[in-house]
Amino acid sequence: MVLQAALTALFLFASPDAVHLNYSVVVHLNENGAITEQTSTAVIPLNGMGVQHYSALSISFREGMEDIRVTEARVGHWRGGRGSSEGYIETGPHSMLSGAGRMESSYKETLVTMPGVEVGDTVYLEIERIITELPLSDVYSYTFSPVMEDSVASSSFTVINDSERQLISTDSRSSFVFSASSPLPEHPLAEYCRNYVSIASGTPEELSADASQTLSDLSHTDCAEIGEILQETGSSPEALRAWVAENITYIGAEAGLWPGWSPRTPKQTLEDRSGVCRDRAVLLTWMLLEAGYEAYPALVSSSGETPSLVDGRSFDHMITVYREGDSAPWQLLDPTPEGLPENAGISFGLRGAGYLPVTPSGSQLNRIPVTGWNDTLDISITGTIAGDLITGTLEAEAFGAPLELVSTLYTRSAPSLVNEMFRRFFGAAECSDVTMSGNKLTVHGTWHLCRTENALLLPGLRDVSLPGTRLASMLLPVLPDSFLPDAPAVEILTITVPSPWPSPVLPEECRTAGYSSSVAFEEGNLILHESADLSAGAEGFSETLYARSGTSARTVVSK
């Protein structure tokens, strides 16, 4: 019975939106140096989400570096009399440019609109991407995996090499065929779950060295303002990172040989007081060099797992790395986000991302650690009980990701909205006088209390589970009147209030691998201690969620 319930839940949570009857990719390295990536699929939408997704598809590309050809786009309707319908194809500037502060006319998208798609129809799509120029280096790579968000009945990957390039690969074969053994996408029972293959015409070290040669031309010797900034700000790496983040507006424009990858010179960035991540990273690199550090830009792949073989297209972000001495570890600085806590260096959103320092001798592909950041939010409420409310003062001490979250809310919110922001953040009925000093936050407010004549339920940490790997818990009210903070943390809550009864009956202590809750009675006060480890990869996570779903460990009754 337990197994049946577990399997039912698994199907509910893992149910795909569509099934690919076949999914194939052919990579052809041509004699003339061009590379063709041919992707074809026949896919059946299984629900409304699948219909929405496969009714309109966007294919991004860089004009002048690659071209997109849609060789087949049609819908085979399952209902009698409808036959098939051809898709509509149009190409234009990418829709995300204006909203993201980007003015890069070479960034295009081909939109494929499939008319009249219904659940059960079959969508046929075949696309050719012809690559004539690669960014930063002529190293080319492609990673194929038969696992995706939707189900895949069968898939294949083929490599045809008619060029003079020597390819390296994670597998010695040139043709791969995968057959599913499970209808569930990304499920451990699928035999191809761990199967993927990467090919490349060079190593990450070669890519790093090639990109370094390209970026070395972006000299700062003609930019006297860098020295002036150092005199004003000092040589602290974190202070210089903060200066760039706060003084360079995020606006991108075409620059260099490879639009979208080529940064502008530090002088251009400072003159315009604007730039995207790559412009900021190069500027910060030269600032750190001027201050006496060994510093380099670093390419970052912030979306998904970074494969072991990469090219310039594998990366979507740029940061700066520095160190003091050849044997010292790299220190990471991201000059793009504002409002980071002191000495944070990078946003917690980059944890787990792959990064490649761009060095003259070439560097290995690295991964930003996921653990070891001391993500903690320690909340203490001291107050009095009146009716069904606790009125008092909340003091919170934050470290790591929670500190970044709290700091961003405090510094980036309009002054008139700060109280409302933290009322929602801490689940208060009312909130006033929010102040923050260092990593400590103080809030005056009232919190709802579940109470009857003979019992009361003290408020506690409420878990919020988000799609993906990160989870958080906060003193949050019921949705939608709350935030969904995406921050891993160990959270600790202490509530001290006078007891309504002289001799209360206390609940039994609850303690599991990642959770504990207890109520003590000391000098007329009820003192709740609750702790939950909801950091990514915490042991006993399912047991923790189960324990926290109950309320008995926070319920006090009178004798």
C-alpha positions in Angstrom: 0.0 0.0 0.0 2.8 2.4 0.9 4.6 1.5 -2.4 1.4 2.1 -4.4 0.9 5.5 -2.8 4.5 6.4 -3.5 4.3 5.4 -7.1 1.0 7.3 -7.5 2.7 10.5 -6.1 5.7 9.9 -8.3 3.5 9.9 -11.4 1.7 13.0 -10.3 4.8 15.0 -9.8 6.8 13.6 -12.7 4.0 13.6 -15.3 5.4 15.0 -18.6 3.6 17.6 -20.7 4.5 15.9 -23.9 6.2 12.7 -25.3 8.8 12.8 -28.1 8.2 9.8 -30.3 11.7 10.4 -31.7 14.4 13.0 -31.0 17.5 13.1 -33.1 20.6 15.4 -33.5 23.2 15.2 -36.2 26.3 17.3 -35.9 28.2 17.8 -39.2 31.7 19.4 -39.2 32.0 20.4 -42.9 35.1 20.6 -45.1 34.7 24.4 -45.4 34.9 24.9 -41.7 31.2 25.5 -41.1 29.3 23.4 -38.6 25.7 22.2 -39.0 23.6 21.1 -36.1 20.4 19.3 -37.4 17.7 18.7 -34.8 14.5 16.9 -35.6 11.6 15.7 -33.4 8.1 14.3 -33.6 6.3 15.2 -30.3 2.8 14.7 -29.0 1.4 17.2 -26.4 -0.3 15.4 -23.5 -2.0 18.3 -21.8 -2.6 22.1 -21.9 0.9 23.0 -20.9 2.3 20.8 -23.7 -0.1 22.4 -26.2 1.0 25.9 -25.1 4.7 25.1 -25.3 4.6 23.4 -28.8 2.2 25.9 -30.4 4.9 28.6 -30.4 8.6 27.9 -30.4 11.5 30.4 -30.2 15.0 29.6 -31.6 17.7 32.1 -30.7 20.8 32.9 -32.8 23.5 35.5 -33.5 23.2 37.0 -36.9 26.6 37.0 -38.7 27.9 34.1 -36.6 25.2 31.5 -37.3 22.0 31.0 -39.3 18.7 29.1 -38.6 16.8 27.2 -41.2 13.5 25.5 -40.4 13.2 22.7 -42.9 10.0 21.2 -41.5 7.3 22.6 -39.3 3.9 21.0 -39.4 1.1 19.6 -37.2 -0.5 16.2 -37.9 -4.0 16.4 -36.4 -5.4 13.3 -34.9 -9.1 14.1 -35.4 -10.5 12.9 -38.7 -10.9 15.5 -41.4 -8.4 18.0 -40.1 -5.4 16.5 -42.0 -2.2 18.5 -41.3 -1.2 22.2 -41.0 2.0 23.9 -41.9 3.7 26.1 -39.3 4.3 29.8 -39.7 7.9 31.0 -39.6 9.2 34.5 -39.0 12.6 36.0 -37.9 13.3 39.2 -36.1 15.1 40.9 -33.1 14.9 38.8 -30.0 12.0 39.7 -27.8 14.1 39.8 -24.6 16.4 42.6 -25.7 14.4 45.7 -24.6 13.2 44.2 -21.3 16.8 43.2 -20.3 18.4 46.5 -21.1 20.2 45.1 -24.2 20.7 46.9 -27.5 22.3 44.2 -29.6 20.7 44.1 -33.0 22.6 40.9 -34.0 20.7 38.9 -31.4 17.8 37.4 -33.3 15.1 34.8 -32.9 13.2 32.6 -35.3 9.6 32.1 -34.2 7.7 28.9 -35.3 4.0 29.1 -34.8 2.0 25.8 -35.1 -1.7 26.4 -35.9 -4.5 24.6 -34.2 -2.5 22.3 -31.9 -4.6 20.0 -29.7 -3.8 17.4 -27.1 -2.9 14.2 -29.1 -1.7 16.0 -32.2 1.8 15.3 -33.5 4.1 18.3 -34.0 6.9 17.7 -36.5 9.9 20.0 -36.4 13.3 19.9 -38.1 15.8 22.7 -37.6 19.3 23.4 -39.0 21.7 25.7 -37.2 24.6 26.6 -39.5 27.6 28.0 -37.5 30.2 30.0 -39.4 31.8 31.8 -36.5 32.4 30.8 -32.9 32.9 33.3 -30.1 36.2 33.9 -28.3 37.9 30.8 -29.7 37.5 28.3 -32.6 36.9 25.5 -30.0 33.6 23.9 -30.8 31.5 21.6 -28.5 28.1 19.9 -28.3 26.6 18.0 -25.5 23.7 15.7 -26.1 21.4 14.1 -23.5 18.3 12.0 -24.2 16.8 13.2 -20.9 14.6 16.3 -20.9 11.6 17.7 -19.1 9.2 15.8 -21.3 9.3 12.0 -22.0 11.4 10.7 -24.9 10.5 7.4 -26.4 13.7 7.1 -28.5 16.5 9.4 -29.4 19.8 9.4 -31.4 22.9 11.5 -31.7 25.3 11.3 -34.7 28.6 13.1 -35.4 30.0 13.4 -39.0 33.5 14.9 -39.1 34.5 15.9 -42.7 36.8 18.6 -41.4 40.5 18.5 -40.4 39.7 19.0 -36.8 40.6 16.4 -34.3 37.6 15.8 -32.0 37.7 14.7 -28.3 34.7 13.1 -26.7 33.4 11.6 -23.5 32.6 8.5 -25.6 34.6 6.9 -28.4 31.5 6.2 -30.6 30.2 8.6 -33.4 26.6 7.4 -33.3 24.3 6.9 -30.3 20.8 5.5 -30.0 18.9 5.6 -26.7 15.6 3.8 -25.9 13.5 4.7 -22.9 12.6 2.1 -20.3 10.4 4.4 -18.2 7.6 6.9 -19.1 8.8 9.3 -16.5 11.2 12.1 -17.5 14.3 12.5 -15.4 13.4 9.4 -13.3 16.1 7.1 -11.9 14.4 4.0 -13.4 15.0 5.2 -16.9 18.1 3.3 -18.2 19.4 6.3 -20.0 19.2 8.6 -17.0 22.9 9.1 -16.7 23.8 8.8 -20.4 25.0 11.9 -22.1 27.8 12.5 -24.5 30.0 15.6 -25.2 32.2 16.3 -28.2 34.6 19.1 -28.7 37.4 20.3 -31.0 39.5 21.4 -28.0 39.8 21.3 -24.2 38.5 23.9 -21.7 42.2 24.9 -21.2 42.6 25.7 -24.9 39.3 27.7 -24.8 40.6 29.6 -21.8 44.0 30.4 -23.4 42.3 31.5 -26.7 39.8 33.7 -24.9 42.6 35.3 -22.9 44.5 36.2 -26.0 41.4 37.9 -27.3 40.6 39.8 -24.1 44.3 40.9 -23.6 43.8 43.6 -26.2 41.3 45.4 -23.9 44.0 47.4 -22.2 43.4 50.0 -19.5 46.7 51.9 -20.0 44.8 54.8 -21.7 42.3 55.0 -18.8 43.5 57.3 -16.0 40.2 57.2 -14.2 41.0 53.7 -12.9 43.8 55.2 -10.8 41.4 57.9 -9.6 38.8 55.3 -8.5 41.5 53.4 -6.6 42.5 56.5 -4.7 38.9 57.2 -3.8 37.7 53.7 -3.0 40.9 51.9 -1.9 42.3 48.6 -3.1 39.9 46.2 -1.3 38.6 43.7 -3.9 35.1 43.8 -2.4 35.0 47.6 -2.3 36.0 47.7 -6.0 33.4 45.1 -6.9 30.7 47.2 -5.1 31.9 50.3 -6.9 31.4 48.7 -10.3 28.0 47.3 -9.4 26.7 50.6 -8.1 28.2 52.9 -10.7 27.9 51.1 -14.0 24.3 50.9 -15.3 23.3 47.6 -16.8 22.9 48.4 -20.5 24.4 46.3 -23.3 25.4 47.2 -26.9 27.1 45.6 -29.8 30.9 45.5 -29.3 33.8 43.8 -30.9 34.1 40.8 -33.3 31.6 38.6 -31.4 28.5 40.6 -30.3 27.2 39.1 -27.1 30.6 37.9 -26.0 33.1 40.7 -26.8 33.4 43.2 -24.0 34.2 46.9 -24.4 37.4 48.4 -23.1 37.4 49.7 -19.5 37.7 53.3 -20.9 34.5 52.9 -23.0 32.6 51.4 -20.0 33.7 54.2 -17.7 32.9 56.9 -20.3 29.4 55.6 -20.8 28.9 54.5 -17.2 27.1 51.5 -18.6 27.7 47.9 -19.6 26.6 44.3 -19.2 28.3 41.6 -17.2 31.3 41.1 -19.5 32.0 44.9 -19.6 31.8 45.1 -15.8 34.0 42.0 -15.3 36.8 43.3 -17.6 36.7 46.7 -15.9 36.9 45.1 -12.4 39.8 42.8 -13.7 41.9 45.8 -14.7 41.0 47.6 -11.4 42.3 44.6 -9.5 45.5 44.4 -11.7 46.1 48.1 -11.0 45.7 47.4 -7.3 48.4 44.6 -7.4 46.3 41.5 -7.6 46.5 38.6 -10.1 43.1 38.9 -11.7 41.3 37.6 -14.8 37.8 37.5 -16.2 36.0 34.2 -15.9 33.2 32.7 -18.1 30.2 31.3 -16.1 27.5 28.9 -17.1 24.7 29.8 -14.8 21.9 27.7 -16.3 22.0 23.9 -15.6 24.9 21.6 -15.1 28.0 22.5 -17.0 29.3 19.7 -19.2 33.0 18.7 -19.1 33.6 19.9 -22.7 32.6 23.4 -23.5 32.9 26.2 -26.0 32.2 30.0 -25.8 28.5 29.4 -26.4 28.3 27.3 -23.2 28.6 30.4 -21.0 26.0 33.1 -20.4 27.7 35.2 -17.7 31.1 36.7 -16.9 32.6 37.5 -13.5 36.1 38.3 -12.2 38.5 35.9 -10.3 41.6 37.0 -8.4 44.2 35.5 -6.1 47.3 36.5 -4.1 50.0 34.0 -5.2 50.1 31.2 -7.7 49.1 28.5 -5.2 46.3 30.4 -3.7 42.7 29.5 -4.5 40.6 31.7 -6.8 38.4 34.3 -5.1 35.2 35.1 -7.0 33.7 38.5 -7.5 30.5 39.2 -9.5 30.3 43.0 -10.3 26.8 42.7 -11.7 24.4 42.5 -8.7 23.9 45.4 -6.3 23.1 45.1 -2.7 25.3 42.1 -1.9 26.3 41.7 1.8 29.8 42.7 2.7 32.4 40.2 1.6 29.8 38.0 -0.2 31.6 38.3 -3.5 28.9 36.5 -5.6 25.2 36.0 -5.4 24.1 32.6 -3.9 22.2 32.1 -7.2 25.6 31.2 -8.9 26.3 28.4 -6.5 26.9 25.1 -8.4 27.6 27.0 -11.6 30.6 26.1 -13.8 33.3 28.8 -14.3 36.3 29.0 -16.5 39.1 31.6 -15.6 40.4 33.2 -18.8 44.1 32.9 -18.3 47.1 33.1 -20.8 48.3 29.6 -20.0 44.8 28.1 -19.9 42.7 27.1 -16.9 40.6 24.1 -16.0 36.9 24.2 -15.8 35.8 24.8 -12.1 32.6 24.6 -10.2 31.4 27.1 -7.6 30.8 25.2 -4.4 27.3 24.6 -3.3 27.9 23.9 0.4 30.1 25.5 3.1 28.5 28.9 3.1 27.1 28.9 6.6 23.6 29.9 5.5 21.8 30.7 8.7 18.8 32.8 9.8 18.4 33.0 13.5 15.1 34.6 14.5 14.1 35.6 18.0 10.7 37.1 19.1 10.1 38.5 22.5 6.6 39.7 23.3 3.4 39.6 25.1 0.1 37.8 24.4 -3.2 39.7 24.1 -6.1 37.7 22.7 -5.0 35.9 19.6 -1.9 38.2 18.9 1.7 38.2 20.0 3.0 41.8 20.2 6.7 42.4 20.5 10.1 42.7 18.9 11.7 40.4 16.3 15.5 40.3 16.0 17.1 38.3 13.2 20.7 37.5 12.6 21.5 36.4 9.1 24.5 34.8 7.4 25.1 33.7 3.8 22.2 33.4 1.4 19.6 34.7 4.0 21.8 37.7 4.6 21.8 38.5 0.9 18.0 38.1 0.7 17.4 40.3 3.8 20.0 42.9 2.7 18.5 43.1 -0.8 15.0 43.6 0.6 16.2 46.3 3.0 18.4 48.3 0.6 16.5 47.9 -2.6 12.9 48.5 -1.4 11.4 52.0 -1.5 11.5 53.5 2.1 7.7 53.7 2.1 7.5 49.9 1.4 10.1 48.6 3.8 7.6 47.9 6.6 5.3 46.0 4.3 8.1 44.0 2.7 9.2 42.7 6.1 5.6 42.2 7.4 5.2 39.7 4.6 8.7 38.3 4.9 8.2 37.5 8.6 4.5 36.7 8.5 3.5 39.6 10.8 0.0 40.9 11.1 1.5 44.4 11.4 5.1 45.6 11.2 6.9 48.9 12.0 10.3 50.4 12.8 12.4 48.1 10.6 16.1 48.7 11.1 19.2 46.9 10.0 22.8 47.1 11.1 25.4 44.8 9.7 23.8 41.3 9.6 21.2 42.1 12.3 17.6 43.1 11.6 15.1 44.4 14.1 11.4 44.5 13.5 8.5 45.6 15.8 5.2 43.9 15.1 2.4 41.6 15.9 1.9 38.0 15.0 -1.3 35.9 14.9 -1.6 33.2 17.5 -4.0 30.2 17.3 -5.7 30.1 20.7 -8.7 28.6 22.5 -9.7 28.9 26.2 -7.5 25.9 27.1 -4.8 25.7 24.5 -2.6 27.7 22.2 -0.5 27.0 19.2 2.7 29.0 19.0 3.7 30.2 15.5 6.6 28.4 13.9 8.8 28.1 10.9 6.7 27.4 7.8 8.4 25.4 5.0 8.2 26.6 1.4 9.2 24.1 -1.3 10.2 25.5 -4.7 10.8 23.7 -8.0 14.4 22.9 -8.2 17.0 22.2 -5.5 16.7 25.2 -3.1 14.2 25.3 -0.3 13.5 27.9 2.4 11.5 28.3 5.5 10.2 31.5 7.0 7.5 32.8 9.3 5.2 33.2 6.4 1.5 33.8 6.2 -0.7 31.7 3.9 -0.3 32.4 0.1 -0.8 34.6 -1.8 0.1 37.1 0.9 3.7 36.1 1.1 7.0 35.8 -0.7 8.6 32.6 -2.0 12.2 33.2 -0.9 14.6 31.0 -2.9 17.4 30.7 -0.3 19.0 27.6 1.3 19.3 28.0 5.0 19.5 26.5 8.5 16.8 28.5 10.3 16.4 28.9 14.0 13.4 30.4 15.8 13.1 31.3 19.4 9.8 32.8 20.8 9.5 34.0 24.4 6.1 35.0 25.7 4.4 35.0 29.2 2.3 31.9 29.8 -1.5 32.4 30.1 -1.6 29.7 32.7 0.5 29.2 35.9 1.2 25.5 35.2 0.9 24.7 31.5 1.2 21.2 30.0 4.1 21.3 27.6 4.3 19.2 24.4 6.8 16.4 23.8 10.0 17.4 22.1 10.3 16.6 18.4 13.7 15.8 17.0 14.8 14.3 13.7 17.9 14.4 11.5 17.2 17.9 10.2 14.6 19.3 12.6 13.9 19.9 16.3 11.1 21.7 18.2 10.6 22.0 22.0 8.8 24.3 24.4 10.1 25.1 27.9 8.5 26.9 30.8 10.9 29.2 32.7 10.0 31.9 35.2 6.5 32.2 34.0 7.5 32.3 30.3 6.8 29.9 27.5 10.0 29.5 25.4 9.8 27.9 22.0 13.0 26.6 20.3 12.7 25.4 16.7 15.4 24.6 14.2 15.2 23.3 10.6 17.9 22.5 8.2 16.5 23.1 4.7 19.8 23.7 3.0 20.4 22.0 -0.4 21.5 18.4 0.2 20.6 18.3 3.9 20.3 14.8 5.3 16.9 13.5 6.3 15.1 16.1 4.3 11.9 14.1 3.8 11.8 13.2 7.5 12.2 16.9 8.3 9.3 17.9 6.1 7.2 15.2 7.7 8.0 16.3 11.2 7.3 19.9 10.4 3.9 19.1 8.9 2.6 18.4 12.4 1.8 21.1 15.0 1.8 19.0 18.3 5.3 20.0 19.2 4.2 23.7 19.4 0.9 23.2 21.2 0.6 24.1 24.9 -2.5 23.4 27.0 -3.7 24.3 30.5 -4.0 21.7 33.3 
